[in-house]
Amino acid sequence: MDAQHFDVVVVGGGPAGAIAAARLAKAGRRVALLDKAGRVKPCGGAVPPRLIRDFNIPDHLIVAHARGAKIFAPSGRAEAMPINDDGYVGMVDRDVFDEYLRVRAADAGAVRVTGAYLNISRDSGGTHVHYKTGATETSMTTRLIIGADGAVSAVARQEVREAAHPHYVFAYHEIVKIPDQNWDAERCDIYYQGVVSPDFYGWVFPHGQTASVGTGSARKGFALREAVGALRAQAGLSEVETIRREGAPLPIRPHKRWDNGRDVVLAGDAAGVVAPASGEGIYYAMLGGELAAEAAMACLATGDVRALRLARKRFMKAHGQVFFVLNFMQNFWYATDTRRERFVRICGDKDVQALTWTAYMDKALVYAKPIVHFRIFLKNVAHLTGLARA
């Protein structure tokens, strides 16, 4: 077999691509993982317990354990949201975390290729993935391609028309050293304030000896850097050392199609699977990579390209309802400071907190006792009608 011929070429070495490559390699498929070196994805780094369990993430990658959150309203009022029963949200540093996943894929048998993706061509000799390493252009021949090359995916733009124009939130964060005193290393701070973001939220997430301080917005022209500066001042982090600054778009709506009906399927940010309202993407990216790999294996086994549709079908069956609910939450509750004020008040409710944390950690809507949902429904109605005190 030609050393440059593969069953699948995975474009992009983030969590989605690395998981897809590892899954395919473990199944005995010849797979290449094509990735540009040196880029770190801007990300708060939160990973739920289900991700840690499902993808066998070792403890040494978890740099902090958040035992709860403190959320801030536009007025400055704050509500504590503790996680009960010894639960926690893990925090990872993306540079270390992503490289670990790529190494694990290589250990499973994937061939790592360093280079910048250019395009795909097809002729009588097969399908070719063209890429550039330094000044040298070369190509690999493959049967299928998984496009996991991020929010501004070139694979998606070239091959999947329905995924070419995603809806973005633009995120920006700064990694800073934590202060020596008066710092809670087990708490995430979340700011629902129009000055921090007119349509999303700001955050301060613990990362051991550092913290991620960031915000996001879909509103063009909103000054993200200035907002983060104001957020750092509010959090008492203006004078601490800044280690690095990063920004990137986040696609917060799953694309209507993830495959080209021929030989390409998308995964991760390229497929649009960042959750609205929360901006969470690591778990959904890794699940999407796994589902893309399974769809590719079904296609390779049967020769039926319709199998590529299974990735999106299975993802939406499992999580489509969650994305619908989160999209509504963002569009309604984040729209004005008046609504944000009421939203923070709702989040202070113990019933809401219990269901929120359970849903986040298990990655599913929670079907609790009907009386609990009824109480939450009444509380929401009271806030929506203005009967409840903001």
C-alpha positions in Angstrom: 0.0 0.0 0.0 1.2 3.5 -0.9 2.4 5.3 2.3 0.2 8.3 1.3 -3.0 6.3 0.7 -5.5 6.1 3.6 -9.0 4.9 4.3 -9.8 8.3 6.0 -8.0 11.6 6.3 -9.0 13.6 9.3 -8.4 17.3 8.8 -7.9 19.1 12.1 -6.3 17.9 15.3 -8.6 19.4 18.0 -10.7 17.2 20.3 -13.1 16.2 17.5 -10.4 15.2 15.0 -8.2 13.5 17.5 -11.1 11.4 18.8 -12.2 10.5 15.3 -8.7 9.4 14.3 -8.3 7.3 17.4 -11.6 5.6 16.9 -10.8 4.7 13.3 -7.3 3.5 14.1 -8.5 1.3 16.9 -11.0 -0.3 14.4 -8.1 -1.2 12.1 -8.6 1.6 9.5 -5.6 3.4 8.0 -6.1 7.0 9.0 -4.1 10.2 8.8 -4.5 13.1 11.2 -3.6 16.3 9.4 -3.1 19.3 11.7 -1.3 22.6 11.8 1.2 22.9 14.6 1.3 25.5 17.4 -2.3 26.8 17.5 -4.1 26.8 20.9 -7.9 27.0 20.7 -9.3 29.9 22.8 -11.5 28.1 25.3 -12.6 28.4 28.9 -11.7 24.7 29.3 -14.6 23.3 31.2 -15.3 19.6 30.9 -18.2 17.8 32.5 -17.8 14.5 34.4 -19.5 12.6 31.5 -16.7 13.6 29.1 -14.1 12.5 31.6 -15.9 9.1 32.0 -16.8 8.5 28.3 -13.4 9.4 26.9 -11.2 8.1 29.7 -9.5 11.4 30.5 -6.7 10.9 33.1 -6.7 12.9 36.3 -3.4 14.7 35.5 -5.1 16.7 32.7 -7.7 18.1 35.1 -5.9 21.3 36.3 -8.8 22.5 38.5 -12.0 21.2 40.1 -14.8 23.7 40.1 -17.2 22.9 42.9 -19.7 25.5 41.9 -20.3 28.9 40.3 -21.1 32.4 41.3 -23.2 34.3 38.8 -23.4 38.1 38.6 -26.4 40.2 37.5 -26.2 43.6 35.8 -26.9 45.3 39.2 -23.9 43.5 40.7 -26.0 41.2 42.8 -24.5 37.7 42.8 -26.1 34.2 43.3 -24.1 31.2 44.4 -24.7 27.9 42.6 -22.9 25.2 44.5 -22.6 21.7 43.1 -23.9 19.2 45.6 -22.9 15.6 46.4 -19.1 16.1 45.9 -19.7 16.9 42.2 -17.4 19.1 40.1 -16.7 20.5 36.7 -13.2 19.7 35.5 -10.9 22.4 33.9 -8.3 21.6 31.3 -5.6 23.6 29.5 -6.3 23.2 25.8 -2.7 23.2 24.7 -1.9 20.2 26.9 -5.3 18.5 26.6 -5.5 18.6 22.8 -1.9 17.4 22.3 -2.6 14.5 24.7 -5.6 13.5 22.5 -3.4 13.7 19.4 -0.7 11.5 20.9 -3.3 9.0 22.0 -4.6 8.8 18.5 -1.1 8.2 17.2 -0.5 5.5 19.8 -3.7 3.8 18.5 -2.2 3.8 15.0 -3.2 7.1 13.4 -0.5 8.7 11.2 0.1 12.3 12.3 0.8 14.7 9.5 1.8 18.3 10.2 0.6 20.7 7.6 -2.0 23.3 6.5 -5.0 21.9 4.6 -5.4 23.4 1.1 -8.2 21.7 -0.7 -9.6 18.4 -2.1 -9.4 17.2 -5.6 -10.8 14.1 -7.4 -9.7 12.2 -10.5 -9.5 8.6 -11.8 -6.9 7.9 -9.1 -9.2 8.7 -6.3 -9.8 11.5 -3.8 -6.8 13.7 -2.9 -6.3 15.9 0.2 -3.8 18.6 -0.6 -1.8 20.3 2.1 1.2 22.5 2.7 4.2 22.0 5.0 6.4 25.0 5.0 6.8 25.9 1.3 6.2 22.3 0.1 2.8 21.3 -1.2 1.9 17.6 -1.3 -1.2 15.4 -1.1 -2.7 12.2 0.4 -5.1 9.9 -1.4 -8.1 8.7 0.6 -11.5 7.1 0.4 -13.1 9.5 2.9 -12.4 12.8 4.7 -13.6 14.0 8.1 -13.5 17.8 8.3 -12.7 18.7 11.9 -10.9 21.9 11.0 -12.7 24.4 13.3 -15.3 27.1 13.1 -14.1 28.6 9.9 -13.7 25.2 8.3 -12.2 25.2 4.8 -13.5 21.7 4.3 -17.0 22.8 5.1 -16.8 25.9 2.8 -15.6 23.8 -0.1 -17.6 20.6 0.3 -20.8 21.2 2.3 -22.9 24.1 1.1 -25.3 24.0 4.1 -22.4 24.5 6.5 -20.6 27.3 4.6 -22.1 30.3 6.5 -22.4 29.5 10.3 -23.9 31.7 13.0 -21.0 32.8 15.1 -20.4 34.1 18.6 -17.0 35.7 18.6 -15.1 34.8 21.8 -12.0 36.4 23.3 -10.2 35.5 26.5 -7.0 36.2 28.4 -5.0 33.7 30.4 -3.7 35.4 33.5 -1.8 34.4 36.6 -4.0 34.2 39.7 -3.4 36.5 42.6 -1.6 35.2 45.7 -4.5 35.9 48.0 -8.3 36.1 48.1 -8.7 33.7 45.2 -11.2 30.8 45.1 -9.6 28.2 42.9 -12.8 26.0 43.0 -15.3 28.4 41.6 -16.4 29.6 38.2 -17.6 33.2 38.0 -20.1 34.0 35.3 -21.2 37.6 34.4 -24.6 38.2 32.8 -24.1 41.9 32.3 -24.6 44.0 29.1 -21.4 45.8 29.6 -19.5 42.5 29.5 -21.6 41.1 26.7 -24.8 42.4 25.1 -25.9 38.9 24.1 -23.7 36.3 25.7 -21.8 36.3 29.0 -18.4 36.8 30.5 -16.4 34.4 32.6 -13.6 33.9 35.0 -12.6 30.2 35.1 -10.0 28.7 37.4 -7.1 26.8 35.8 -4.8 25.9 38.8 -2.2 28.6 38.8 -3.9 30.6 36.0 -7.3 31.7 35.1 -9.2 32.2 31.8 -11.0 35.6 31.7 -13.2 36.1 28.7 -16.4 37.1 27.0 -18.2 36.6 23.7 -20.7 38.3 21.5 -22.4 37.9 18.1 -22.8 41.6 17.8 -20.5 43.1 15.2 -18.4 45.9 16.5 -18.7 45.0 20.2 -15.3 45.7 21.8 -14.4 42.3 23.3 -10.9 43.3 24.5 -12.3 46.4 26.3 -15.0 44.3 27.8 -12.5 41.8 29.1 -10.5 44.6 30.6 -13.6 45.8 32.4 -14.3 42.3 33.6 -10.7 41.9 34.9 -11.2 45.1 36.8 -14.5 44.0 38.3 -12.9 40.6 39.3 -9.8 42.3 40.8 -7.5 40.9 38.1 -6.3 44.1 36.4 -2.8 44.1 37.9 -2.0 40.4 37.5 0.3 39.1 34.7 -1.2 38.3 31.4 0.2 35.1 29.9 -1.5 35.1 26.5 -4.5 36.5 24.6 -6.6 34.5 22.2 -9.8 35.0 20.2 -11.9 32.8 17.8 -15.4 32.5 16.4 -17.8 29.9 18.0 -20.5 28.4 15.8 -23.5 28.0 18.1 -26.0 26.2 15.9 -25.6 22.7 14.4 -25.4 22.9 10.7 -28.4 21.5 8.7 -26.1 19.1 7.0 -22.7 17.6 7.9 -21.8 15.6 4.8 -21.5 16.2 1.1 -23.3 13.0 0.0 -20.1 11.6 -1.4 -16.9 11.4 0.7 -16.9 14.1 3.4 -18.4 14.4 6.8 -17.9 17.2 9.4 -17.3 17.1 13.1 -16.7 19.5 16.0 -16.9 23.2 15.4 -16.9 22.5 11.7 -20.3 20.9 12.2 -21.5 23.8 14.4 -21.8 21.9 17.7 -21.1 24.6 20.3 -24.0 24.8 22.7 -26.0 28.1 22.7 -26.3 29.9 26.0 -23.4 28.1 27.6 -20.8 28.2 24.8 -19.7 24.6 25.8 -18.1 22.8 22.9 -15.5 20.2 24.1 -17.8 17.4 25.0 -20.0 17.9 21.9 -16.9 18.1 19.7 -15.5 14.8 21.0 -18.9 13.1 20.7 -19.2 14.5 17.2 -15.8 13.1 16.3 -16.8 9.7 17.6 -20.0 9.8 15.6 -18.3 10.9 12.4 -15.8 8.1 12.8 -18.6 5.6 13.2 -20.5 7.0 10.2 -17.2 6.7 8.1 -16.7 3.1 9.2 -20.3 2.3 8.2 -19.7 3.9 4.8 -16.4 2.1 4.3 -18.0 -1.2 5.2 -21.0 -1.0 3.0 -20.0 1.4 0.2 -23.2 3.3 0.9 -22.5 7.1 1.1 -25.8 7.6 2.8 -24.2 6.2 6.0 -22.3 9.5 6.3 -25.6 11.1 7.4 -25.7 9.0 10.5 -23.3 11.3 12.3 -25.7 14.2 12.4 -28.8 12.1 12.8 -27.4 10.4 15.9 -26.1 13.6 17.4 -29.4 15.5 16.9 -31.4 12.5 18.3 -29.3 12.6 21.5 -28.8 16.4 21.9 -31.1 18.3 19.4 -33.7 19.1 22.1 -31.0 20.4 24.5 -29.6 22.7 21.7 -33.2 24.0 21.1 -33.8 24.8 24.7 -30.4 26.5 25.1 -31.0 28.5 21.9 -34.3 29.8 23.3 -32.6 30.7 26.6 -29.9 32.7 25.0 -32.3 34.5 22.6 -34.7 35.4 25.4 -32.9 35.8 28.7 -29.7 37.4 27.4 -31.5 40.0 25.3 -31.7 42.9 27.9 -30.2 43.7 31.3 -33.7 43.6 32.7 -34.1 40.0 31.6 -30.6 39.1 32.7 -31.4 40.5 36.1 -34.4 38.2 36.4 -32.4 35.3 34.9 -29.8 35.5 37.6 -32.6 35.6 40.2 -34.0 32.4 38.8 -30.6 30.7 38.9 -30.5 31.3 42.6 -33.4 28.9 43.1 -32.4 25.5 44.5 -34.8 23.6 42.2 -33.3 25.3 39.1 -29.8 24.7 40.4 -30.3 21.0 41.0 -31.7 20.4 37.5 -29.1 22.7 35.8 -26.1 20.9 37.3 -27.5 17.4 36.7 -28.3 18.3 33.1 -24.8 19.8 32.5 -22.9 17.0 34.1 -24.9 14.2 32.4 -25.4 16.1 29.1 -29.1 15.4 28.9 -32.4 17.1 29.7 -33.5 16.0 33.2 -37.0 14.5 33.6 -37.4 15.0 37.4 -40.5 14.6 39.5 -43.5 16.5 37.8 -43.9 18.7 40.9 -40.4 20.0 40.6 -40.9 21.0 37.0 -44.2 22.5 37.9 -42.6 24.6 40.6 -40.0 25.8 38.1 -42.6 26.6 35.5 -44.5 28.8 38.0 -41.3 30.6 39.0 -40.5 31.2 35.3 -44.0 32.6 34.7 -43.7 34.9 37.7 -40.5 36.3 36.4 -41.7 36.6 32.8 -44.8 38.5 33.9 -42.9 40.7 36.3 -44.8 39.3 39.3 -41.6 38.1 40.9 -39.1 40.6 42.4 -36.1 41.0 40.2 
